[in-house]
Structure formats: C-alpha cells, structure tokens
Amino acid sequence: MLRVDRKKCVGCGECEEACAFEAICVKDNVAVVDPNVCTLCGACVDTCPEGALEISSNSGEADADLDLWRGVWVVAECRGRALAPVSLELLTQARGLADRLDTALTAVLMGYEVGSESQRLISYGADRVLLVEHPELAAFIEEVYGNILADLVRKERPEIILAGATAMGRSYIPRVATLLETGLTADCTGLDIREEDRALLQTRPAFGGNLLATIVCPRHRPQMATVRPHVMKVGVPDLGRKGEVISISPKEELLKHRSRVLESVKEQAEGPNLTEAKVIVTAGRGLEAKENLALVRELADLLGGALGATRAVVDAGWVSDRSQIGQTGVTVSPKLYIGCGVSGAIQHIVGMQGAEIIVAINRDAEAPIFNIAHYGVLGDVKEILPLLIQRIKKERG
Ligand SMILES: Cc1cc2nc3c(=O)[nH]c(=O)nc-3n(C[C@H](O)[C@H](O)[C@H](O)COP(=O)(O)OP(=O)(O)OC[C@H]3O[C@@H](n4cnc5c(N)ncnc54)[C@H](O)[C@@H]3O)c2cc1C
C-alpha cells in the first residue's frame, strides 16, 4: 500500500498534481491517500521532493530484507531429456550478470533422467546445479514444476531468476512469481545490472513495440524475468569447468496436482523448424495473393530454409500462425533472412533483427525494412522471385 510519512510531508501538493487517478489530496497540510482509488502506480513517490511517500507490501516476506537475497538463478528447460537451447543462451547472459554482482550462478534442472545435462550447464557458466529428478517430472505439469521452484526459492533466496519465454516458461513462471508475491517481466530483450542497488534492469518492447521500456522490481525479491529464445547469443562452453551438482528429492506434497497427462504428441511441422532455420524466406502482404506464396516456398526449399510470415499474411489466412515472426510470433536469428513484400513494421522487426544478413525485396524505396536490410532489391516481388529462383537453379546446374 501507499504510505505517507507525516513527519516528512510538507503538504506541497506535488503528489496531488502527479496523481492521474485523483487518489491523493492534501488536507490540513498533509497528503491523504484513498486506498480504494490508488493503483500503486508510483508516480507520486517519484515526484515527492521530501521522500515522504513509499509503496510497501502488506504481506512483505520478500520486502523484509533485500540483503538476504543473493545469487542469480537460471531455470533450465529440457525437451524430453535434452536441454533446450534457450537455457544455454540464458546461462551465457546470466554469467555476466552474476559476475557484475560478484555472486554465484545456479542452474535449476527439473525433470526425469535429465541429470546427464548438469555438466553442460556448468560448462556454459553455472557454478552449481540444483538437480530435481523424479518420475512425476517426466511430463511437464505446471502446478508441480511451479510448486517445486517456489519451494526452492523460499529456501535459497536468489535475488534474480531468469527463464525462457517458451511455451513452458510462459505457463509456469508467472505462477511462481505469484506464489512468491514478486514481479515478473515477460519477454525481455535486454538485461543489465544497476550496481548501486543490485537492481536487474529488464528491457522489453512496450506499447505495441513502439518503445523499449526498462523495468525494475525495486522492493521485492526475487527479480524475475523471462527472455525469448534466440534473442541472446550462446557463449563458448568451457568443457573443463568445475561446478557442484546438488541432487534434491522433491517433497511428496509438492508433486500433487489436479491434471493428468494422457499422451504427448510431437507436432509434425512442415519443413525446417522456423526458430532453428539458418535461412528464412518471409512472405509479406506485398505478395498480393495466396497463390504467390508458392514462389516464397520454392525459394525457401531451394535454399534449404523455412517459410516465415508477417502477421498480415497470417491474418489473411495464407499460412498458419506458427509461421509468424515478430512481437506476437516467434523470434528468429537465421544466417540469412529474405523479406518478400514485407514493409518492416517495428512489431515484425523485433522478431528478426538478429538475422546475420537481411535481404529485402520491396517495390517502395521508402519501406522501413530498407533501413535495416544489408541488401535491398527495389521491384515487384512477383517479378524478382522467379528471376532469383531461375538464377539459383542455373548456378547449381
Ligand atoms: C500489438 C501488435 C502486435 C503485432 N505483432 C506482429 C508480429 O508479431 N509480426 C508481424 O509481422 N506483425 C505484427 N503486427 C503487425 C504489424 O504492425 C504490421 O501490420 C505487419 O507486420 C505488416 O505486415 P506486412 O509487412 O506483410 O504488410 P504491409 O505493412 O502492408 O507491407 C507490405 C509491403 O509490401 C510492399 N509491396 C506491396 N506490393 C508489392 C509488390 N508487388 N512487390 C514488392 N513489394 C510490394 C509494400 O510496399 C509494403 O512495404 C503487430 C501489430 C500490433 C499492433
């Protein structure tokens, strides 16, 4: 709740002016808060010249003493028994953060018969691995994974927890944040440390991708963030690196859950996986008709690549939403990205700007995609694509 320190408040009214919700007013020279209207946005706290306002938590376990929370954790993710690449990306990034904070980096590895991946986590930077293995963890059940992680956090008190913004991470990491009564910034694209107060600076696109917001969680611990796969680079493993593996048996009560997994079916995808493809040929609205998608598919097949799409193409029903690249689709970082009739809206660019080489085909010289493209082809995509396909075939004999 928002508290007013009556000894510090001078009744200047700055807070009243700053409040967009009319939740605070000055009466008898002191600020008075209406808790039913206050949204805890913090605008008044930032404005108060006397430092008389403070937002504090009622439940406050995490608020009690921030200095009790130390260490950086990465929640490793396994697909079957193998680590998901995002875990290695996170470890690489987290190693740098932990070094800045002069603290240990821990990987949490949950699953069944996944222990053989512990050394890999250490080679990518973990100082220790908390290994939680149990047959009940063979199938992913968010309730169970969430309860176990929250239990570990309560015991060990890490100051930072990072996880992948994958289907798995997105489903249970918010649950953990809720159980721990702390904040979570989802889908971060950048992470940094403010050394003076050990705050994690969590940057992510906001307001439809039109600006980048840097978010902090100043009064609660742990500071939790999820990061999209392929946004951060994977480091080089140090195969001789030593670390500690601590095996933990989960308590029976943490394994209880209300759902039952009947069967797991692997999705049959057409062509290479979009997020792992080295070459992506992307269809934009500039293709003008669904039939012209065949040209994009043909080029993608010739280059051994995957077909991507903008949201405009997905919304038109030309391809399924699994092909969508961007803010509300997947993030990709291929070696080669070819945009065919793609304008380069910010919501698309945030999902593909990590590509090593970007080629844009567009008939509008002012299209924003040309601002980030390494090679631009100005022309009608329906004319350029057949020429390109023909040339590649000819070169290959
Ligand atoms: C909250 C939010 C989230 C979003 N998330 C995403 C997302 O995840 N991914 C995404 O892609 N979009 C997303 N969008 C939509 C995004 O803003 C754009 O509308 C979309 O990316 C545009 O797709 P496009 O480039 O295919 O189409 P357009 O913007 O219509 O561009 C078509 C381009 O093709 C060119 N062109 C036309 N005809 C030809 C031709 N014959 N030959 C060559 N060039 C031609 C035009 O000059 C133009 O530049 C989101 C929007 C919002 C508000």
Ligand as a Chemical Component Dictionary entry (heavy atoms), coordinates in Angstrom:
data_LIG
# 
_chem_comp.id                   LIG 
_chem_comp.type                 NON-POLYMER 
_chem_comp.pdbx_formal_charge   0 
_chem_comp.three_letter_code    LIG 
# 
loop_
_chem_comp_atom.comp_id 
_chem_comp_atom.atom_id 
_chem_comp_atom.alt_atom_id 
_chem_comp_atom.type_symbol 
_chem_comp_atom.charge 
_chem_comp_atom.model_Cartn_x 
_chem_comp_atom.model_Cartn_y 
_chem_comp_atom.model_Cartn_z 
_chem_comp_atom.pdbx_ordinal 
LIG C1  C1  C 0 0.283  -5.380  -30.877 1  
LIG C2  C2  C 0 0.723  -5.734  -32.265 2  
LIG C3  C3  C 0 1.484  -6.853  -32.445 3  
LIG C4  C4  C 0 1.931  -7.201  -33.727 4  
LIG N1  N1  N 0 2.694  -8.316  -33.873 5  
LIG C5  C5  C 0 3.201  -8.572  -35.082 6  
LIG C6  C6  C 0 4.084  -9.687  -35.283 7  
LIG O1  O1  O 0 4.387  -10.458 -34.361 8  
LIG N2  N2  N 0 4.567  -9.900  -36.520 9  
LIG C7  C7  C 0 4.261  -9.085  -37.591 10 
LIG O2  O2  O 0 4.759  -9.338  -38.695 11 
LIG N3  N3  N 0 3.415  -8.070  -37.427 12 
LIG C8  C8  C 0 2.867  -7.800  -36.218 13 
LIG N4  N4  N 0 1.999  -6.767  -36.096 14 
LIG C9  C9  C 0 1.513  -6.101  -37.324 15 
LIG C10 C10 C 0 2.491  -5.070  -37.872 16 
LIG O3  O3  O 0 2.257  -3.835  -37.265 17 
LIG C11 C11 C 0 2.315  -4.910  -39.393 18 
LIG O4  O4  O 0 0.981  -4.586  -39.665 19 
LIG C12 C12 C 0 2.692  -6.145  -40.201 20 
LIG O5  O5  O 0 3.960  -6.602  -39.836 21 
LIG C13 C13 C 0 2.689  -5.765  -41.679 22 
LIG O6  O6  O 0 2.923  -6.893  -42.452 23 
LIG P1  P1  P 0 3.468  -6.746  -43.946 24 
LIG O7  O7  O 0 4.831  -6.118  -43.902 25 
LIG O8  O8  O 0 3.318  -8.077  -44.582 26 
LIG O9  O9  O 0 2.387  -5.816  -44.631 27 
LIG P2  P2  P 0 2.417  -4.276  -45.036 28 
LIG O10 O10 O 0 2.828  -3.432  -43.894 29 
LIG O11 O11 O 0 1.111  -3.992  -45.667 30 
LIG O12 O12 O 0 3.578  -4.175  -46.114 31 
LIG C14 C14 C 0 3.512  -4.704  -47.388 32 
LIG C15 C15 C 0 4.761  -4.223  -48.114 33 
LIG O13 O13 O 0 4.807  -4.832  -49.381 34 
LIG C16 C16 C 0 5.190  -3.879  -50.335 35 
LIG N5  N5  N 0 4.613  -4.333  -51.603 36 
LIG C17 C17 C 0 3.320  -4.283  -51.997 37 
LIG N6  N6  N 0 3.166  -4.876  -53.184 38 
LIG C18 C18 C 0 4.395  -5.277  -53.571 39 
LIG C19 C19 C 0 4.909  -5.964  -54.696 40 
LIG N7  N7  N 0 4.098  -6.378  -55.698 41 
LIG N8  N8  N 0 6.240  -6.222  -54.757 42 
LIG C20 C20 C 0 7.076  -5.812  -53.777 43 
LIG N9  N9  N 0 6.648  -5.175  -52.662 44 
LIG C21 C21 C 0 5.331  -4.921  -52.556 45 
LIG C22 C22 C 0 4.653  -2.566  -49.871 46 
LIG O14 O14 O 0 5.433  -1.510  -50.362 47 
LIG C23 C23 C 0 4.790  -2.727  -48.340 48 
LIG O15 O15 O 0 6.024  -2.200  -47.896 49 
LIG C24 C24 C 0 1.553  -6.411  -34.835 50 
LIG C25 C25 C 0 0.768  -5.276  -34.637 51 
LIG C26 C26 C 0 0.373  -4.934  -33.373 52 
LIG C27 C27 C 0 -0.452 -3.704  -33.177 53 
# 
loop_
_chem_comp_bond.comp_id 
_chem_comp_bond.atom_id_1 
_chem_comp_bond.atom_id_2 
_chem_comp_bond.value_order 
_chem_comp_bond.pdbx_ordinal 
LIG C1  C2  SING 1  
LIG C2  C3  SING 2  
LIG C2  C26 DOUB 3  
LIG C3  C4  DOUB 4  
LIG C4  N1  SING 5  
LIG C4  C24 SING 6  
LIG N1  C5  DOUB 7  
LIG C5  C6  SING 8  
LIG C5  C8  SING 9  
LIG C6  O1  DOUB 10 
LIG C6  N2  SING 11 
LIG N2  C7  SING 12 
LIG C7  O2  DOUB 13 
LIG C7  N3  SING 14 
LIG N3  C8  DOUB 15 
LIG C8  N4  SING 16 
LIG N4  C9  SING 17 
LIG N4  C24 SING 18 
LIG C9  C10 SING 19 
LIG C10 O3  SING 20 
LIG C10 C11 SING 21 
LIG C11 O4  SING 22 
LIG C11 C12 SING 23 
LIG C12 O5  SING 24 
LIG C12 C13 SING 25 
LIG C13 O6  SING 26 
LIG O6  P1  SING 27 
LIG P1  O7  DOUB 28 
LIG P1  O8  SING 29 
LIG P1  O9  SING 30 
LIG O9  P2  SING 31 
LIG P2  O10 DOUB 32 
LIG P2  O11 SING 33 
LIG P2  O12 SING 34 
LIG O12 C14 SING 35 
LIG C14 C15 SING 36 
LIG C15 O13 SING 37 
LIG C15 C23 SING 38 
LIG O13 C16 SING 39 
LIG C16 N5  SING 40 
LIG C16 C22 SING 41 
LIG N5  C17 SING 42 
LIG N5  C21 SING 43 
LIG C17 N6  DOUB 44 
LIG N6  C18 SING 45 
LIG C18 C19 SING 46 
LIG C18 C21 DOUB 47 
LIG C19 N7  SING 48 
LIG C19 N8  DOUB 49 
LIG N8  C20 SING 50 
LIG C20 N9  DOUB 51 
LIG N9  C21 SING 52 
LIG C22 O14 SING 53 
LIG C22 C23 SING 54 
LIG C23 O15 SING 55 
LIG C24 C25 DOUB 56 
LIG C25 C26 SING 57 
LIG C26 C27 SING 58 
# 
